Amino acid sequence: MINTAALFSTAVLPGQADFDTDTITGLAEWRLDMPMLFKLLIGAGTQAVAWPIYGDGEDCPCVLAAPMIQAQTSWQALSTLMDRPRDAAAIVARSAISALLAGGQAWLILDCVQLIPYDIDTPQYAAALEALRAEAQALHAALQRGDREALAPLLAAGATSPATGYWSATADAQLADVEELGADELPFLQGLEVVGWEQDALCYEVSTAGEPAVTGLVTPYGRWIVPLSQRYVDLGVYYADDGWITFATADAPDAHGVLNLNGTVVLPPAPGALYVISPHLLQQIDADGASRLLRLPDGALLIDRVDNICLREDGLIDIERQTDQADDDEKRNVCGVLDKTGKVMVPPAYSSVQDFGTKKKIAVVSQRIGGRFLFGLVNSQGELLAPCQYEAIDCATTSSPPKLRKNLIFAIDAQGLACMLTLDGKQAFTPLYPPAHHLRGVAVQSDFLYVVKDGMAWSMDFTGQLLEQFDTVENFKAAVTAQLSEAMGLSKKKAVPRNSFTPAQILQKADREQLRAMAAMLLLGDAALAARCVDITLEELAEDDPEEEYEGDTPEAACFFLLWSTAADVLDHGTTLDWKAVDEVPRIAQHIGLPALRDFHWAARKDGDAMADGLAAIAAHLAPHQLRLVNMHGGEDTYYLGVVRASDAAAFSKVALQAALRPVLL
């Protein structure tokens, strides 16, 4: 529901005899804000009353009411102070307000429920309603003394709509019940093509038969939020939930701007694409790929050179940019975190920033140091609590906050030694012993650790004090493995076949020509870029930790998956999406930076649509561009997505299958 203020009239107030919600008459409304005129007309003599269209408002005062005669008198007094109208539109607008007030019923109602950010029948709501009542009385007093300065927004002949609101005899009298109606019931839709009902904007998107690319937005009660006369194209109504609509004009379709939900232009069109990140943030991408983060609604530049922006599970926003690293002179991605207003919480200085905890507000961060990723801790003010010098910090998943045990965090330092960190990032004791098992859930218990001393497994408390010797490390690991196998019902099953390979095993099987051919398909035919991509992948494998292992049914499959990762992560030609991440589908252009996806939006999305529906929508959008969407691992819980040319689809499938991959072309 869009937060809206409205004026209604009624013959009697709720609780009095003959009150009937069917006799309520709508007079005016305005989205997102409370117009000054609404408050002035309620004025003095105002009382708070119940309003039955809201469940909690049936017995609790939640709207403001004033005698209509007072509102009519106030309007007449304001009209004498207003400048002479300069055009016919201003004359018509003032006449409409006069006629609606004159034809209204005995009581004027200001419904402000949706704009007060508290629940009805709470002290906070009552205080906010009383403050609005006081503001209305102050405006009425200013009118009585002729205070032109206090009433300035209303007095200019060309007074803007935010000050006066939208006035019409068709304005909806029950804001809680704005919904789609049959197009044949609405005379203002006759002769127009209804593109669809946009629930987030509470509007029909419409066009004319003669110019289908030009679309407008109109409410079920006939208010034109975006008139067809504006000749707007590419309306981004999927951002309406955040309070904005992106648009371009038919005369300049490659330049995009932003409207609010009243149809007011807040940012005029500028070359490039726009993506609304939150109610306060906007990403602008130029035709050459240069990207920046802007503030809404004023368009102020917050951060320049932002390559990727995405929402996190903890409600914050990840930002990513490329920078030159002094240690190896290579460009690498660095990440930071913003809140939804654009305030920098963690500066872009890390390879990754995991989610913050809900109570302790601590996150795990990583940096590439000496050729490997090491981890540290930051707080929500961006302060580095523990430097990035740990091989591992205990957390539930690769994006989770650190796991706490007695307000301590298990970590393994760069030398492979176990320790515990305090909440301010300090070591609880000097690390001396490595963990006795590679599974952290085994190595660290609720109040002690398993560590290795002189080839034996010991328990150790969280102060670093050794407690009890158990057995040799080999016997300890064997016992743990047996327990885990039995718990999972695997004790009588055959060992799972090996499906991971070391860098040496992969390099031994690597066929450069085959890899270049496949890379060229993933990079849409750019053979030179594909060759460089293959070289980088193999060079990094040659320099990799010899004991590292990469998954794949064959060494060739493991190698090609690494190649896909390079194309996805470094060149922005692919992405990884979890099967539950359906909300990321409309933002696919932020994950896969191809021109053909910049104007993608999931127009036909319905409640309950799963990832498969979203991928089908992307595939349908790519088809006219002669492109195919590829999932590198069919049937997995994670989708490893890329894009190939339709002309390469058959060849891609053939070569991928030869490498024991199971791609699915959509």
C-alpha positions as CSV (number, residue, x, y, z in Angstrom):
1,M,0.0,0.0,0.0
2,I,1.3,3.5,-0.9
3,N,1.3,5.9,2.0
4,T,-1.4,8.4,1.1
5,A,-3.2,11.4,2.8
6,A,-6.8,11.9,1.8
7,L,-9.7,14.3,2.5
8,F,-13.3,12.9,2.7
9,S,-16.7,14.3,3.6
10,T,-19.4,12.5,5.6
11,A,-22.8,13.6,6.9
12,V,-22.2,12.3,10.4
13,L,-19.2,11.0,12.4
14,P,-18.6,7.4,13.3
15,G,-20.5,6.4,16.5
16,Q,-23.4,8.7,15.6
17,A,-26.7,7.4,14.3
18,D,-27.0,6.9,10.6
19,F,-23.2,6.7,10.0
20,D,-22.6,4.7,6.9
21,T,-19.3,4.1,5.2
22,D,-21.1,3.8,1.8
23,T,-22.0,7.5,2.0
24,I,-18.4,8.7,2.5
25,T,-17.4,11.0,-0.4
26,G,-13.8,11.4,-1.5
27,L,-12.5,14.9,-2.2
28,A,-8.7,14.9,-2.5
29,E,-5.6,12.8,-2.0
30,W,-1.9,13.0,-2.3
31,R,0.7,10.2,-2.1
32,L,3.8,10.1,0.2
33,D,3.1,13.4,1.9
34,M,0.4,15.5,3.7
35,P,-0.3,18.7,1.6
36,M,-0.3,22.0,3.5
37,L,-3.8,22.7,2.2
38,F,-5.2,19.6,3.8
39,K,-3.9,20.6,7.2
40,L,-5.1,24.2,6.8
41,L,-8.6,23.2,5.9
42,I,-8.9,20.9,9.0
43,G,-7.7,23.9,11.0
44,A,-9.2,24.9,14.3
45,G,-12.1,23.2,16.0
46,T,-10.6,19.8,15.0
47,Q,-11.3,16.6,16.8
48,A,-9.8,13.1,16.6
49,V,-12.3,10.5,15.7
50,A,-12.4,6.7,15.0
51,W,-12.5,5.6,11.3
52,P,-14.0,2.1,10.7
53,I,-12.3,1.3,7.4
54,Y,-9.2,0.5,9.5
55,G,-9.7,-2.5,11.8
56,D,-7.9,-1.0,14.8
57,G,-9.5,2.4,14.0
58,E,-13.1,1.2,14.6
59,D,-13.0,2.1,18.3
60,C,-9.9,4.2,18.6
61,P,-9.4,7.9,17.4
62,C,-7.1,7.8,14.3
63,V,-8.2,10.6,11.9
64,L,-9.0,14.3,12.2
65,A,-12.5,15.8,11.7
66,A,-13.7,19.4,11.4
67,P,-17.0,21.0,10.4
68,M,-17.2,21.5,6.6
69,I,-18.4,25.1,7.1
70,Q,-15.1,25.9,8.7
71,A,-13.2,24.4,5.8
72,Q,-15.3,26.4,3.3
73,T,-14.6,29.6,5.2
74,S,-10.9,28.9,5.4
75,W,-10.7,28.3,1.6
76,Q,-12.5,31.5,0.9
77,A,-10.1,33.4,3.1
78,L,-7.1,31.8,1.5
79,S,-8.4,32.5,-2.0
80,T,-8.5,36.3,-1.2
81,L,-4.8,36.1,-0.2
82,M,-3.7,34.1,-3.2
83,D,-2.1,35.7,-6.2
84,R,-4.2,36.1,-9.3
85,P,-4.2,32.9,-11.4
86,R,-1.8,33.2,-14.4
87,D,-3.3,30.5,-16.6
88,A,-6.5,28.6,-17.3
89,A,-5.2,25.4,-15.4
90,A,-4.9,27.4,-12.2
91,I,-8.4,28.8,-12.6
92,V,-9.8,25.4,-13.2
93,A,-8.0,23.9,-10.2
94,R,-9.2,26.6,-7.8
95,S,-12.8,26.3,-9.1
96,A,-12.7,22.5,-8.6
97,I,-11.6,22.9,-5.0
98,S,-14.4,25.4,-4.4
99,A,-17.0,23.2,-6.0
100,L,-15.9,20.1,-4.1
101,L,-15.9,21.8,-0.7
102,A,-19.3,23.5,-1.5
103,G,-20.8,20.2,-2.5
104,G,-19.4,18.2,0.4
105,Q,-21.2,16.9,3.4
106,A,-21.3,18.3,7.0
107,W,-17.9,16.9,8.1
108,L,-14.5,17.1,6.6
109,I,-12.2,14.2,7.4
110,L,-8.4,14.1,7.1
111,D,-7.3,10.5,6.8
112,C,-3.6,10.5,7.7
113,V,-3.3,6.9,9.1
114,Q,-0.9,5.6,6.4
115,L,1.5,8.5,6.9
116,I,1.9,8.1,10.7
117,P,4.6,5.5,11.1
118,Y,3.0,3.9,14.2
119,D,0.2,1.5,15.0
120,I,-3.2,2.9,15.8
121,D,-4.0,2.8,19.5
122,T,-0.4,3.3,20.7
123,P,1.0,6.3,22.6
124,Q,3.3,7.1,19.7
125,Y,0.3,7.3,17.2
126,A,-1.7,9.4,19.6
127,A,1.2,11.8,20.0
128,A,1.8,12.1,16.3
129,L,-1.9,12.7,15.7
130,E,-1.9,15.4,18.3
131,A,1.1,17.1,16.7
132,L,-0.6,17.1,13.4
133,R,-3.7,18.6,15.0
134,A,-1.5,21.4,16.6
135,E,0.1,22.1,13.2
136,A,-3.3,22.4,11.6
137,Q,-4.4,24.9,14.3
138,A,-1.2,26.9,13.8
139,L,-1.9,27.2,10.0
140,H,-5.4,28.3,10.7
141,A,-4.1,31.0,13.1
142,A,-1.7,32.1,10.4
143,L,-4.5,32.4,7.9
144,Q,-6.6,34.5,10.3
145,R,-3.8,37.0,10.8
146,G,-2.9,37.1,7.1
147,D,0.6,35.7,7.6
148,R,1.7,35.5,3.9
149,E,5.1,34.1,4.8
150,A,3.7,31.1,6.7
151,L,1.3,30.4,3.9
152,A,3.7,31.1,1.0
153,P,3.6,27.6,-0.7
154,L,-0.2,28.1,-1.1
155,L,-0.3,31.7,-2.2
156,A,1.6,31.7,-5.5
157,A,-0.6,31.7,-8.6
158,G,1.2,28.6,-9.9
159,A,1.1,26.7,-6.6
160,T,2.5,23.3,-7.0
161,S,0.5,20.1,-6.4
162,P,2.5,19.0,-3.3
163,A,1.0,22.0,-1.5
164,T,-2.5,21.5,-2.7
165,G,-2.9,17.8,-3.4
166,Y,-4.9,16.1,-6.1
167,W,-8.6,17.2,-6.0
168,S,-11.3,15.3,-7.9
169,A,-14.8,14.1,-7.4
170,T,-13.5,10.6,-8.2
171,A,-10.8,10.6,-5.5
172,D,-11.0,7.3,-3.5
173,A,-12.8,7.7,-0.2
174,Q,-11.4,4.5,1.3
175,L,-7.7,4.3,0.9
176,A,-7.5,0.8,2.5
177,D,-9.4,-0.6,-0.5
178,V,-7.7,0.7,-3.7
179,E,-7.6,-2.3,-6.0
180,E,-7.8,-3.3,-9.7
181,L,-11.2,-3.0,-11.3
182,G,-12.4,-4.4,-14.6
183,A,-11.2,-2.2,-17.4
184,D,-14.6,-2.2,-19.0
185,E,-16.0,-0.5,-15.8
186,L,-13.7,2.5,-16.2
187,P,-14.6,5.0,-18.9
188,F,-11.2,6.7,-18.9
189,L,-9.7,3.4,-20.1
190,Q,-11.9,3.1,-23.1
191,G,-9.9,3.3,-26.3
192,L,-6.6,2.6,-24.5
193,E,-4.5,-0.6,-24.4
194,V,-4.1,-1.8,-20.8
195,V,-0.6,-3.2,-20.5
196,G,-1.2,-4.5,-17.0
197,W,-2.1,-3.7,-13.4
198,E,0.9,-2.6,-11.4
199,Q,0.1,-3.5,-7.8
200,D,3.1,-1.7,-6.3
201,A,2.1,1.6,-8.0
202,L,-1.7,0.9,-7.6
203,C,-2.1,1.9,-11.3
204,Y,-2.9,0.6,-14.7
205,E,-0.1,0.8,-17.1
206,V,-1.7,1.9,-20.4
207,S,-0.8,2.8,-24.0
208,T,-2.4,3.7,-27.2
209,A,-2.7,1.4,-30.2
210,G,-0.8,3.9,-32.4
211,E,2.2,4.2,-30.1
212,P,2.5,1.1,-27.9
213,A,6.0,1.9,-26.6
214,V,4.7,5.1,-24.9
215,T,3.0,4.2,-21.7
216,G,1.2,6.0,-18.9
217,L,0.0,5.2,-15.4
218,V,-3.6,5.9,-14.1
219,T,-5.3,4.9,-10.9
220,P,-8.6,3.0,-10.7
221,Y,-10.3,6.4,-9.8
222,G,-8.9,8.2,-12.8
223,R,-5.9,10.1,-11.5
224,W,-3.2,10.2,-14.1
225,I,0.1,9.7,-12.3
226,V,2.0,9.6,-15.7
227,P,-0.2,11.1,-18.5
228,L,0.3,9.7,-22.0
229,S,0.9,13.2,-23.1
230,Q,4.4,13.1,-21.4
231,R,5.4,10.4,-24.0
232,Y,7.4,8.4,-21.5
233,V,8.8,5.0,-22.4
234,D,10.5,2.3,-20.3
235,L,8.6,3.0,-17.1
236,G,10.4,1.3,-14.2
237,V,7.3,0.6,-12.1
238,Y,9.0,-2.3,-10.3
239,Y,10.7,0.3,-8.2
240,A,7.4,1.7,-6.9
241,D,7.7,-0.3,-3.7
242,D,10.7,1.9,-2.9
243,G,8.8,5.1,-3.8
244,W,10.1,5.8,-7.3
245,I,9.5,5.2,-11.0
246,T,12.3,5.3,-13.6
247,F,11.5,6.5,-17.1
248,A,12.9,7.6,-20.4
249,T,11.2,9.8,-23.1
250,A,10.3,8.7,-26.6
251,D,12.6,11.4,-28.0
252,A,15.6,10.2,-25.9
253,P,15.1,6.5,-25.0
254,D,18.7,6.1,-23.8
255,A,18.4,8.8,-21.1
256,H,16.7,7.9,-17.9
257,G,15.2,9.9,-15.1
258,V,13.2,9.4,-11.9
259,L,9.6,10.2,-10.9
260,N,8.0,10.0,-7.4
261,L,4.7,8.1,-7.0
262,N,2.8,11.4,-7.6
263,G,4.3,11.6,-11.1
264,T,6.6,14.5,-10.2
265,V,10.0,14.5,-11.9
266,V,12.7,14.4,-9.1
267,L,15.6,13.7,-11.4
268,P,15.5,14.7,-15.1
269,P,16.6,12.3,-17.7
270,A,20.4,11.8,-18.2
271,P,22.3,9.4,-20.5
272,G,22.7,5.9,-19.1
273,A,20.7,3.4,-17.1
274,L,19.2,3.8,-13.6
275,Y,18.6,1.2,-10.9
276,V,16.9,2.0,-7.6
277,I,18.7,0.3,-4.8
278,S,16.6,1.5,-1.8
279,P,14.2,4.4,-1.1
280,H,17.3,6.6,-0.7
281,L,19.8,5.3,-3.2
282,L,20.1,5.1,-7.0
283,Q,22.8,3.5,-9.2
284,Q,23.5,5.3,-12.5
285,I,25.5,3.4,-15.2
286,D,26.8,5.2,-18.2
287,A,26.8,3.7,-21.7
288,D,30.6,3.0,-21.3
289,G,29.9,1.1,-18.1
290,A,31.0,3.8,-15.6
291,S,28.9,3.5,-12.5
292,R,28.1,5.7,-9.5
293,L,25.8,5.9,-6.5
294,L,23.4,8.8,-6.2
295,R,21.2,10.0,-3.3
296,L,17.4,10.2,-3.8
297,P,15.6,12.5,-4.3
298,D,18.2,15.2,-5.0
299,G,20.6,13.1,-7.1
300,A,23.6,14.1,-5.1
301,L,26.7,12.0,-5.9
302,L,27.6,9.7,-2.9
303,I,30.2,7.4,-4.4
304,D,31.9,7.4,-7.8
305,R,33.3,4.3,-9.5
306,V,31.0,1.7,-8.0
307,D,31.0,-1.6,-10.0
308,N,28.4,-3.7,-8.2
309,I,25.7,-2.9,-5.6
310,C,23.4,-5.5,-4.0
311,L,21.2,-5.9,-0.9
312,R,22.4,-8.1,1.9
313,E,20.6,-10.5,4.1
314,D,21.2,-8.2,7.1
315,G,19.3,-5.3,5.4
316,L,22.5,-3.4,4.5
317,I,24.0,-2.8,1.0
318,D,27.2,-4.3,-0.4
319,I,29.3,-2.1,-2.7
320,E,32.2,-3.3,-4.8
321,R,34.8,-1.4,-6.9
322,Q,38.1,-2.2,-8.6
323,T,41.3,-0.8,-7.2
324,D,45.0,-1.3,-7.7
325,Q,46.7,-3.4,-5.0
326,A,50.2,-2.3,-4.0
327,D,51.4,-5.8,-3.3
328,D,51.0,-7.2,-6.8
329,D,49.9,-4.2,-9.0
330,E,46.8,-6.1,-10.2
331,K,43.3,-4.7,-10.2
332,R,41.2,-6.4,-7.6
333,N,37.7,-6.0,-6.3
334,V,37.3,-4.4,-2.9
335,C,34.0,-4.4,-1.0
336,G,32.4,-2.1,1.6
337,V,28.9,-1.7,3.2
338,L,26.4,1.1,3.3
339,D,23.2,1.4,5.2
340,K,20.0,2.1,3.1
341,T,20.4,5.9,3.4
342,G,23.9,5.7,1.8
343,K,25.9,6.2,4.9
344,V,29.2,4.3,4.7
345,M,29.4,1.7,7.5
346,V,32.4,-0.2,6.2
347,P,34.7,1.5,3.7
348,P,35.5,-0.3,0.5
349,A,38.8,-1.9,1.6
350,Y,38.0,-5.6,1.9
351,S,37.7,-8.6,-0.4
352,S,34.5,-9.5,1.4
353,V,32.3,-8.2,4.2
354,Q,30.0,-10.8,5.7
355,D,26.6,-10.1,7.5
356,F,26.6,-8.3,10.8
357,G,25.2,-10.0,13.9
358,T,21.8,-8.7,15.1
359,K,23.0,-8.1,18.6
360,K,26.8,-7.7,18.7
361,K,26.9,-5.9,15.3
362,I,30.2,-7.5,14.3
363,A,31.1,-8.8,10.8
364,V,33.8,-11.0,9.4
365,V,35.9,-9.3,6.7
366,S,38.7,-10.6,4.4
367,Q,41.6,-9.3,2.5
368,R,44.0,-10.9,0.0
369,I,47.4,-10.8,1.7
370,G,50.5,-12.6,0.4
371,G,48.5,-14.5,-2.2
372,R,45.8,-15.9,0.1
373,F,42.6,-14.6,1.8
374,L,42.9,-13.8,5.5
375,F,40.1,-12.8,7.8
376,G,39.4,-10.2,10.5
377,L,36.5,-8.5,12.3
378,V,34.9,-5.1,12.0
379,N,32.1,-3.4,13.9
380,S,29.1,-1.5,12.4
381,Q,31.0,1.8,12.7
382,G,33.6,0.4,10.2
383,E,36.3,0.1,12.9
384,L,38.7,-2.9,12.4
385,L,38.5,-4.9,15.6
386,A,40.7,-7.8,14.5
387,P,43.2,-7.3,11.7
388,C,43.0,-9.6,8.7
389,Q,45.5,-12.1,9.9
390,Y,43.4,-15.2,10.5
391,E,43.1,-18.2,8.2
392,A,39.5,-18.8,9.4
393,I,37.0,-17.2,11.8
394,D,34.1,-19.4,12.9
395,C,30.7,-18.6,11.3
396,A,27.7,-20.6,10.2
397,T,28.1,-19.9,6.5
398,T,30.4,-17.9,4.2
399,S,28.1,-14.9,4.6
400,S,27.1,-15.2,8.3
401,P,28.2,-13.1,11.3
402,P,30.8,-14.7,13.6
403,K,29.6,-17.5,15.9
404,L,29.7,-16.6,19.6
405,R,30.6,-19.0,22.4
406,K,30.6,-17.4,25.8
407,N,31.1,-14.1,24.0
408,L,34.2,-15.4,22.3
409,I,34.9,-16.2,18.7
410,F,36.9,-19.2,17.5
411,A,39.6,-18.4,15.0
412,I,42.7,-20.0,13.3
413,D,45.6,-17.7,12.8
414,A,47.8,-17.4,9.7
415,Q,50.1,-20.1,11.1
416,G,47.3,-22.6,11.5
417,L,47.0,-22.2,15.3
418,A,43.7,-22.1,17.2
419,C,42.7,-19.2,19.4
420,M,39.6,-17.4,20.7
421,L,38.9,-13.7,20.0
422,T,37.1,-11.3,22.4
423,L,34.3,-9.1,21.0
424,D,36.8,-6.2,20.7
425,G,39.0,-8.4,18.4
426,K,41.8,-9.2,21.0
427,Q,43.2,-12.7,21.4
428,A,42.0,-14.3,24.6
429,F,45.3,-16.2,24.8
430,T,48.5,-16.6,22.8
431,P,47.9,-19.3,20.0
432,L,50.2,-22.3,20.5
433,Y,48.4,-25.4,19.1
434,P,46.6,-26.2,15.8
435,P,43.0,-27.5,15.9
436,A,42.7,-31.3,16.1
437,H,40.1,-31.5,13.3
438,H,39.4,-29.5,10.1
439,L,35.7,-29.3,10.8
440,R,35.2,-26.2,13.1
441,G,32.1,-27.8,14.6
442,V,34.3,-30.6,15.9
443,A,37.3,-28.4,16.8
444,V,35.4,-26.0,19.0
445,Q,32.7,-27.0,21.5
446,S,30.5,-24.9,23.7
447,D,33.3,-24.3,26.3
448,F,36.5,-25.9,25.1
449,L,38.6,-26.7,22.0
450,Y,40.2,-29.8,20.6
451,V,43.8,-29.1,19.8
452,V,47.0,-30.9,18.9
453,K,50.1,-31.1,21.1
454,D,53.0,-33.4,20.1
455,G,50.8,-35.5,17.9
456,M,48.1,-36.0,20.5
457,A,44.6,-34.6,20.7
458,W,43.8,-32.5,23.8
459,S,40.9,-30.5,25.1
460,M,41.7,-26.9,26.0
461,D,39.6,-24.3,27.7
462,F,38.9,-20.8,26.3
463,T,41.8,-19.3,28.3
464,G,44.4,-21.5,26.5
465,Q,44.8,-24.0,29.4
466,L,45.2,-27.7,28.4
467,L,42.6,-29.9,30.1
468,E,42.8,-33.5,29.1
469,Q,44.7,-35.7,26.6
470,F,42.5,-38.1,24.5
471,D,44.4,-40.1,21.9
472,T,46.6,-39.7,18.9
473,V,45.3,-37.2,16.3
474,E,44.8,-40.0,13.7
475,N,42.7,-42.1,16.1
476,F,40.8,-38.9,17.2
477,K,39.9,-38.0,13.6
478,A,38.9,-41.6,12.8
479,A,36.6,-41.7,15.8
480,V,35.0,-38.4,14.8
481,T,34.6,-39.6,11.2
482,A,32.9,-42.8,12.4
483,Q,30.5,-40.9,14.6
484,L,29.6,-38.5,11.9
485,S,29.1,-41.3,9.4
486,E,26.8,-43.2,11.7
487,A,24.8,-40.1,12.6
488,M,24.2,-39.5,8.8
489,G,23.5,-43.1,8.1
490,L,26.6,-43.5,6.0
491,S,28.5,-46.1,8.0
492,K,27.5,-49.0,5.7
493,K,27.7,-47.2,2.4
494,K,30.6,-47.2,0.0
495,A,32.9,-44.2,0.1
496,V,31.8,-41.3,-2.1
497,P,33.9,-41.2,-5.3
498,R,36.5,-38.5,-5.4
499,N,35.3,-35.5,-7.4
500,S,37.8,-32.8,-6.6
501,F,41.2,-32.1,-8.0
502,T,44.5,-30.4,-7.1
503,P,45.9,-27.6,-9.3
504,A,48.6,-30.0,-10.7
505,Q,45.9,-32.6,-11.7
506,I,43.9,-29.9,-13.4
507,L,46.9,-28.4,-15.3
508,Q,47.9,-31.9,-16.5
509,K,44.6,-32.3,-18.2
510,A,44.1,-28.6,-19.4
511,D,43.6,-28.2,-23.1
512,R,44.2,-24.6,-23.9
513,E,42.5,-24.6,-27.3
514,Q,39.4,-26.3,-25.9
515,L,39.3,-23.9,-23.0
516,R,39.7,-20.9,-25.3
517,A,36.9,-22.1,-27.5
518,M,34.6,-22.5,-24.6
519,A,35.6,-19.2,-23.0
520,A,35.0,-17.4,-26.3
521,M,31.4,-18.7,-26.2
522,L,31.0,-17.5,-22.7
523,L,32.4,-14.1,-23.6
524,L,30.0,-13.7,-26.6
525,G,32.7,-14.3,-29.3
526,D,35.5,-12.1,-27.9
527,A,38.4,-14.5,-28.8
528,A,41.2,-12.2,-27.6
529,L,39.6,-11.7,-24.2
530,A,38.9,-15.4,-24.0
531,A,42.5,-16.2,-24.6
532,R,43.6,-13.8,-21.9
533,C,41.0,-15.2,-19.5
534,V,42.3,-18.7,-20.1
535,D,45.9,-17.6,-19.5
536,I,45.0,-15.8,-16.2
537,T,43.1,-18.9,-15.0
538,L,46.0,-21.3,-15.7
539,E,48.6,-18.9,-14.4
540,E,46.8,-18.6,-11.1
541,L,46.4,-22.4,-10.9
542,A,50.2,-22.8,-11.4
543,E,50.8,-20.4,-8.4
544,D,48.0,-21.9,-6.3
545,D,48.4,-23.8,-3.0
546,P,49.3,-27.4,-4.3
547,E,47.0,-28.9,-1.7
548,E,44.0,-26.8,-2.7
549,E,41.2,-28.9,-4.3
550,Y,38.6,-27.8,-6.8
551,E,35.3,-29.6,-7.5
552,G,34.3,-31.2,-10.8
553,D,33.4,-34.6,-12.2
554,T,36.7,-34.5,-14.2
555,P,39.8,-32.3,-14.1
556,E,38.5,-30.7,-17.3
557,A,35.2,-29.8,-15.7
558,A,36.9,-28.4,-12.6
559,C,39.2,-26.3,-14.9
560,F,36.3,-25.0,-17.0
561,F,34.3,-24.1,-13.8
562,L,37.3,-22.0,-12.7
563,L,37.3,-20.4,-16.1
564,W,33.6,-19.6,-15.7
565,S,34.3,-18.0,-12.3
566,T,36.9,-15.7,-13.9
567,A,34.4,-14.7,-16.6
568,A,31.6,-14.2,-14.0
569,D,33.6,-12.5,-11.1
570,V,36.2,-10.5,-13.0
571,L,34.5,-9.8,-16.4
572,D,30.9,-9.5,-15.2
573,H,29.7,-12.1,-17.7
574,G,28.0,-14.5,-15.2
575,T,26.8,-14.8,-11.7
576,T,25.9,-17.3,-8.9
577,L,22.3,-17.2,-7.5
578,D,20.9,-19.3,-4.7
579,W,17.6,-21.1,-5.6
580,K,15.8,-19.0,-3.0
581,A,17.1,-15.6,-4.3
582,V,14.0,-14.9,-6.4
583,D,14.2,-11.2,-5.6
584,E,17.5,-10.9,-7.3
585,V,16.0,-11.8,-10.7
586,P,14.6,-8.3,-11.4
587,R,18.1,-7.0,-10.5
588,I,19.9,-9.4,-12.9
589,A,21.6,-6.6,-14.7
590,Q,23.5,-5.8,-11.5
591,H,24.9,-9.3,-11.5
592,I,25.5,-9.9,-15.2
593,G,26.6,-6.6,-16.8
594,L,25.6,-7.2,-20.4
595,P,23.9,-4.5,-22.4
596,A,21.0,-6.8,-23.4
597,L,20.0,-7.1,-19.7
598,R,20.0,-3.4,-18.8
599,D,16.4,-2.9,-19.6
600,F,15.2,-6.3,-18.2
601,H,12.3,-6.3,-15.8
602,W,10.1,-9.1,-14.7
603,A,6.8,-7.7,-15.8
604,A,4.7,-10.8,-15.4
605,R,6.0,-11.8,-11.9
606,K,3.3,-13.2,-9.5
607,D,3.3,-14.1,-5.9
608,G,4.8,-17.6,-5.4
609,D,6.9,-17.5,-8.6
610,A,10.1,-19.5,-8.0
611,M,13.6,-19.1,-9.4
612,A,12.7,-21.3,-12.4
613,D,10.0,-18.8,-13.4
614,G,12.5,-15.9,-13.0
615,L,15.1,-17.6,-15.2
616,A,12.5,-18.3,-17.8
617,A,11.6,-14.6,-17.8
618,I,15.3,-13.7,-18.3
619,A,15.6,-16.2,-21.1
620,A,12.6,-14.8,-22.8
621,H,14.0,-11.3,-22.6
622,L,17.4,-12.5,-24.1
623,A,15.8,-14.4,-27.0
624,P,15.2,-11.4,-29.2
625,H,18.8,-10.4,-28.7
626,Q,19.8,-13.9,-30.1
627,L,21.2,-14.9,-26.7
628,R,20.7,-17.9,-24.5
629,L,20.9,-18.1,-20.7
630,V,23.0,-21.0,-19.4
631,N,23.0,-22.7,-16.0
632,M,26.4,-24.4,-15.8
633,H,25.2,-27.1,-13.3
634,G,21.7,-28.3,-14.0
635,G,19.7,-29.6,-11.1
636,E,21.8,-27.9,-8.4
637,D,20.5,-25.8,-5.5
638,T,22.8,-23.0,-6.8
639,Y,22.5,-21.6,-10.3
640,Y,25.8,-20.8,-12.0
641,L,24.6,-18.5,-14.7
642,G,26.1,-17.3,-17.9
643,V,25.0,-16.1,-21.4
644,V,26.0,-17.5,-24.8
645,R,25.0,-16.5,-28.3
646,A,22.1,-18.5,-29.7
647,S,24.3,-19.5,-32.7
648,D,26.9,-21.0,-30.2
649,A,24.3,-22.9,-28.1
650,A,24.7,-26.3,-29.8
651,A,28.5,-26.1,-29.9
652,F,28.6,-25.0,-26.3
653,S,26.5,-28.0,-25.2
654,K,28.7,-30.4,-27.1
655,V,32.0,-29.2,-25.8
656,A,30.7,-28.8,-22.2
657,L,29.4,-32.4,-22.2
658,Q,32.8,-33.6,-23.5
659,A,34.3,-32.0,-20.4
660,A,31.7,-33.8,-18.2
661,L,29.7,-30.6,-17.4
662,R,25.9,-30.7,-17.4
663,P,24.8,-27.3,-18.6
664,V,21.2,-26.4,-19.1
665,L,20.4,-23.9,-21.9
666,L,17.2,-21.9,-21.1
